[in-house]
């Protein structure tokens, strides 16, 4: 098994290299880049002030291309970017005028905080709820929770966010309209900071949880019901094993296999966030940063965000394989 995971780790760098090559070439040939935007802004400014056009000379255009790194062939530009990354430099942001690493560092804690809390809450609540629904199948508690689960699964997080902002924040004024924390957060005491963060995080976390909550609950319930109906569980009960031990000692562990596989995929939520939810609640996290970088053609930020999310996705898949091997003793990686 050690050799398998070592091979998987060694496969991450070439796979990551292929992903960055593809996206880098796409960004270079995509229309509306920073050079085109600068030329358009200069022309609009010239027309507004003097009524003329063609504000940039050829020499100025070449200087712009050199400033944004578009004066080199695409393969040389990629090698230059890769060399910077290997030295720990992700370049500078065209939009913010700051190093990409600093831009990401300022927004990463926001998405990590929400992502980690959402991840813990989903699995801490959904696994027991899925077990309860499987054991109490077709009872009142199963039917009532199913209504809530299916309603949550059907409502997109961003749509729910818009409703929550309108009714609970704007009209009822029970929660703040948005933001990660309040403007006076630094002046508050420990419990004041905790209360301020909780009030700001309540609505966004609800939107983050609604989709994953339904998926994990139903997955847990369906897998456990399938295992409870299996021959090995019926045989264990017939031999005198208590129903509680049959559930938690046999069926539950086998039911965790697909959930362990999905857990690795959930790693990306720690940094990627949701730009729609962050946009609605005015949260300056990684999701909103990635969206703005694509819209503004801030290619260095696009590549930086892609590098981090892709790396976490590959590591998450590796963690998922490790968890599956721990849960299912029949699986042996070679």
BAKE-25194 format. One record per residue: x, y, z of N, C-alpha, C in turn. Coordinates in pm, whole numbers, plus 50000, padded with zeros to 5 digits. Each point is the difference from the previous one (the first is absolute). Example, Ala and Ser with C-alpha at 12.3 -4.5 7.8 and 13.67 -1.06 7.14 Angstrom:
<rs>
513194943150780499115011950000500905012050000
499655010549928500825011950006499235010950073
</rs>
This chain:
<rs>
500834988050000499175012050000500875012650000
501134999250070500895011450004500525003549860
500304989549923500495002349864498935006549912
498734996150022498905005749920499865014950028
499995003850127499845014250032501235008149960
501174993850003501205006949952499905002849851
499484990149925499815002249855498975010849975
498945000150080498975010349983500585013950028
500835001050101500635012950030500925004449887
500724990549942500905003449891499255003849873
498744995849989499195003549882499415014050010
499975005650119499395013250018500745010949923
501345001050009500695010849926499774999849850
500154988449928499745000549855498545002949965
499074995150083498595003049974499725014850020
500565005550106499845014350026500655008249889
501114995249950500675006949890499115000349876
499374988749970499114999449883498805009350014
499435000850119498855008750022500405014649982
501145003950058500435014049989500375003649856
500604990749927500335002649859498745002849920
498974991650019498765001649925499345013450031
499865003350128499325012450038500835012149960
501324999150011500865011349962499845003249852
499994989749915499855002349856498625005749969
498964995350071498655005249977499935014850037
500605003650114499955014150043500755009049904
501074995049940500785008449908499255003049871
499184990649956499305001949873498565004850019
499565001550125498645004850024499925014949967
498925004449935499865014349967499715008350125
500255013049989499695009150110501004999750112
501294997449969501034999550102500345013750054
500985000850091500335012950062500525010349900
500714995649895500495009449900498835006149923
499064991649958498835005049928499175009350088
499884996650128499235008650090500695013550020
501335000050010500735012550015499875008749876
500074993849882499855007449875498605006049989
498984992250036498635004849994499775011450098
500564998850121499855010850099500675012849952
501184998649938500715011749950499225006749887
499424992149912499225005749890498745006950050
499344994150098498805006350055500355013050071
501145000050071500425012350065500365010949901
500624996149889500375009749898498775006149935
499024991549971498785005149938499225009150095
500044996850127499245008150097500635013850019
501325000749989500685012750028500175008749876
500394993649888500305007949881499194995949877
499194989750017499194995749886500774992549895
501234995950029500804992849903500074985350032
500794992549927500164985750022501454996349986
500314987250018501354995149986500955006250101
499694998450128500755007050104501404994350021
500264987449961501284993750027500804998549872
501275003550008500894998049887500494985650000
500714996249894500524986449990501044997350110
500795010150032501004998350104499344998050137
498945007750025499284998350126499334986350008
499504995449886499374986849996501024989150032
501215001249947501054990350029500395000450148
500025011950057500305001350143498924993350085
498755001549957498904993350071500154984849995
500314994949881500174985549984501154995050086
501085007850005501144996050082499635000350149
499215010050040499605001150140499164988150044
499084995849914499124988850034500584986549961
501194999849939500634987449964499474993949873
499405008149912499454994949874500945002549882
501225004250029500955002649891500814987649964
499814988950071500734987749975499084989649937
500594990349928499194988649954499394992850119
498874993449976499244994450111500784989450075
500834991949930500744989550070501105005950088
500635010949953501005006550083499355007150119
498835005849977499295006650110499614989850108
499594988049956499644989750099501234995450078
501114998049933501224996050070500445010850099
499825012549962500335011050091499094999650123
498684997949978499064999150112500324987950087
500324988649940500314987950076501265002050084
500995006849943501215002850077499705008850120
499125009849983499625008450113499304991850108
499114991049957499254991950097500954991150080
500974994049933500954991350069500845007950100
500155012949978500715008550097499055005750106
498724996349994499035004850098499375013249965
500115004349873499445012849956498904997349899
498775003950032498864998049910499765012049908
500895009750003499825011749915499185010850070
499665010349925499225011250051498605000149940
499065004750077498625001349953499855012649917
499394998849881499765011749916498925008950061
499034993950067498855007450053500335007250130
500724993350088500265005550133501375006650010
500894997549904501325005850006500854994750115
499714988050047500714993950111500464986149960
500974994250072500374986249972498814990550015
499924990349910498884990650002499974992350132
501174996350051500064992750126499375008050113
500235013250001499415008450104498495001249983
499555001449875498565000949973499294987450046
500594988549970499404987350041500084998350151
501135004150058500184998450145498985008050079
499585011349948499035008450070498604994049995
499704992349898498644994749982499874985350035
501134993150008499954985750028499414996850137
500355007350109499414996650131498475000850003
499425009049919498555001249998499364987249947
500474995449884499444988049941500324987550081
501224999450057500374988450082499124999250124
499715011550061499155000150120498614994749969
499375005649897498674995349963500024985549953
501014996649921500074986349947500204989750109
500885002950096500264990550108498774998250088
499345011150035498804999050084498904992349927
499815003049872498974993049922500304985149990
501274996649979500394986049987499744992350129
500395006050113499794993450129498514998450030
499225010549976498574999350030499284989949913
500374999349872499344990649909500164985750049
501244996150029500224986050039499594997350144
500085010150087499604997850140498494998550014
499245006449911498544999450009499434989549906
500534999149880499394991649897500204985050025
501154996150053500214985750026499034994750106
499865006450117498984995250095498585001049945
499715010749925498665001349944499734989149897
500984996849918499824989349902499794986550066
500724997650109499804987550075498604999450058
499565011050060498655000650058498934997849894
500165006049883499014998549895499974985749946
501154993449995500044986249952499334990450099
500285002150129499414991350102498515002550015
499595012749991498585003750014499355002549864
500344991949903499495001949864498464999449997
499435009949930498545001249981499265003050131
500685005150097499335004850121499805015149988
499375005850101499705014349996501295008349994
500984996250079501245007950001500744999049868
499924988449934500624998549869499285008549896
498695000250004499245007949902500215015150019
500025004450126500185014350025501405004649958
501014992450038501365003949961500214998949849
499314990749936500134998849854499455012349930
498925005650053499455012349942501035011350006
500665001450115501015010450014501214997349911
500414987249994501184996549921499765002449853
498864995849948499715001749859499785014749964
499415007550093499855014449976501365006749991
500914996250090501345005649995500764995949876
499784987749955500694995149879499505007249876
498745004150001499415006349882500315014849989
500335006550112500245014550000501495002749984
500425006949895501425003649988500435009250114
501264998850040500495007950111499925015049976
500295004349876499965014449973498575005350000
499034991849954498605004450004499515001250144
500384990350083499645000750141500655012150065
501245003049960500705011550055499295013149970
499505001449877499275012249965498745001650085
499294989050023498805000750083500335003450145
501074993950052500385002750138500425014650020
500725005449902500425014050011498795009350000
499054997149913498835008849988499134999450126
499684987750045499004998750105500605000450141
501144993850023500564999250135500995011150031
500655005449896500995010650023499435013849972
499435002049882499525013349961498705003850071
499024990949999498695003350057499944997650150
500324987850044499914996950143501175005750080
501145002449935501215005350063500484991250114
499844986949983500514990750100501484997249981
500475001249878501394997349968500585011549918
501335001449997500615010349916499764997149852
500065010349918499784998649857501134992149932
501185000550053501114992849939501305003150070
501084995349939501325001950057500434988050082
501314998850017500544988950079499865002950150
500355012150039499805004650138499595014749994
499615005750114499605013950005501185009449994
499725012849975501065010149990500695002550133
499334997550112500585002250134500494987050062
500314990249918500364986750051501235000650089
501015007849961501255000650076499815006250139
498985008150016499795006750128499204991750100
499484988749957499154991950086500844990550084
499414995350110500634989950083499864986249937
500454989650071499994986549944498584995449968
499105001150097498634995549977499275009249902
500365012750000499435009149901500424996449859
501274996449983500484995649870499324987049957
499824991050096499354987349969498565002349956
499305008750070498625003149963499935007149865
500925009249976500005007249872500254990549884
500974991050016500294990449894498824990649977
499394995350109498874990849987498835006549926
499715012650029498905007049935500295002249852
501255002949966500365001849860500074986849924
500364989250071500214987249933498744991549989
498965003350075498814991450006499364998149862
499735010749930499324998949870500894994049892
501265004549984500854993649899500214985150025
500204996050125500214985850030498754991949968
498845005750023498764993149963499974997049851
500435009649921500034997949854501064990049959
501165000250068501044990149971499534985950034
499254998650109499634986850050498864993549925
499145007949939498724994749955500164988949895
500915001549906500164989849897500714987650050
501175001950064500764988750051499274992750110
499215007150078499244993850109499064989349946
499275003249895499054990549944500724988249937
501085002449928500704989349929500584989850097
500705004550103500654990850093498964992450082
498925006750040498954993250077499374988749920
499615002749877499374989749918500974989049963
501265003549978501004989849969500204990750118
500085005650120500164991950120498784990950021
498825005549984498794992250020499894988549900
500195002949873499844989849897501044989050012
501245003750029501054990050015499754991250121
499575005950110499754992250121498814990749980
498965004749933498844991349975500384988349911
500835002249901500464989049914500794989750080
500855004650090500814990750079499174992950106
498995006950055499144993350098499184988849937
499735001449870499254989649930500904989149944
501305001150017500934990249946499964987050081
500474989349939499954986850065500884999350124
501165006849996500924998750114499425006450126
499185010449986499375006150118498894991150052
499204994549911498944990950044500584987650066
501114995149947500664988450061500525003350139
500595011850016500525004050130498875001150103
498865005649960498865001250091499454986350034
499964991049901499484986550024500884992250096
501315003350002500924993250092500005006050140
499185010150023499865005450134500655013650021
500585005749895500585013350012498885010250016
500155009250092498975010150021499895009149877
498815005849984499785008649884500925012250005
500245005350118500885011750013501424996649955
500484988150040501354996049960500064996949851
498924994449947499974997149856500065012849919
499355010550052500005012849928501365006650007
500495002050124501235007950017501264991749988
499914987050017501194991549990500234994449862
498964999349917500144993949868499525009449888
498705003450002499425007549889500545014149990
500205006650114500415013949998501375001849934
500944991350031501355001449944499994998449849
499244990349950499914998149855499285011649934
499075006350071499275011349943500865012449987
501115000450072500885011649996500915000449877
500054989249922500924999349887499735011049897
498775001549948499795011049904500135013850062
499685001350131500145012950067501485003650015
500834989950029501445002550008500565004249865
499484994249893500435004149866499625014449972
498795003950038499535013749976500715010150090
500494995650115500655009350093501245006349938
500734992349921501175005749934499655011149905
498864998549929499585010649909499595012650074
499604998750125499545011550077501135009250042
501244995749980501135008350040500025013349926
499524999949876500065012449921499115010950058
498974996250077499125010350058500745008450103
501124994750051500775007450099500565013049945
500255000449868500595012249943499185005949886
499264991549930499345005149879498815008950032
499234996350103498825008050035498975000149887
499095009550005498985001849897499925014949970
500325003649876500045014349969498605006250006
498954992249969498655005550007499605003150144
500294990750092499675002250140500845011550055
501295000349966500875010750047499585013549940
499524999949877499535012349939498745005250069
499084991050032498745004050064500265005850139
500894993850075500255004250138501225009150012
500545004449888501135009449999501164994650084
500364987549974501114993550070501174999349903
501095006150039501165000849911500874987650019
499544988849944500734987450012500574995449868
500404987449996500664994549881499044998449883
498744996850030499034998549892499795012949924
499805011050072499825013049938501285004649932
501144997050058501285003549939500184992949867
499694987049996500124992749875499055005249894
498805003650039499035005449904500495013349942
500425009150086500475013049953501264998649915
500864990650034501234998349921499694995149860
498984991649985499604995349866499345011249921
499095007450064499305010849932500975011049957
500935003550089500965010749972501234995349924
500034987249964501154994249931501295002150079
499914998550132501185000950085500654986250002
500774997249896500454986449974500944994650107
500815008450061500904995150105499204995050121
498925007050033499164995550111499254987349960
499554999349874499334987949952500914987950016
501255001449959500944988950009500324996850146
500105010150084500274997450141498884992650070
498765004349975498844993150059499894985949945
500234998449868499944986749940501054990750060
501195005150022501084991950055499634994750138
499455008650084499674996050137498824990250001
498945003049926498824991350001500314986349936
500804999949894500354987349936500854991450093
500955006450068500844992550094499184994050112
499055007850053499134994850106499104988849950
499555001149875499164989449944500784987049989
501245000549953500824987949988500304994150137
500335008650096500254995150136498734994450063
498855006349968498734994950052499684986249946
500274997649873499794986749943500904989750067
501225004150031500934991050070499494996850140
499505010150070499434997950134498774990949991
499185001949895498844991549981500384985449982
501034997349920500474986149983500494994250131
500705008350079500504995350129498854996750096
498985008450002498854997550087499234987649958
499874997849869499324988049952500754987650042
501345000449992500794988550043499874997450150
499845010750079499824998350144498634994250032
498975004349927498644995750029499764985749951
500504997049880499754986949939501284991650003
500094990150086501224991950009500234991449876
498974998549916500184991649880500835007249894
500115013350010500725007649900501475000850038
500854996149904501425000950018500615006249875
500605011650014500625006749888501424994849981
500344997949874501344994849967500695009449904
</rs>
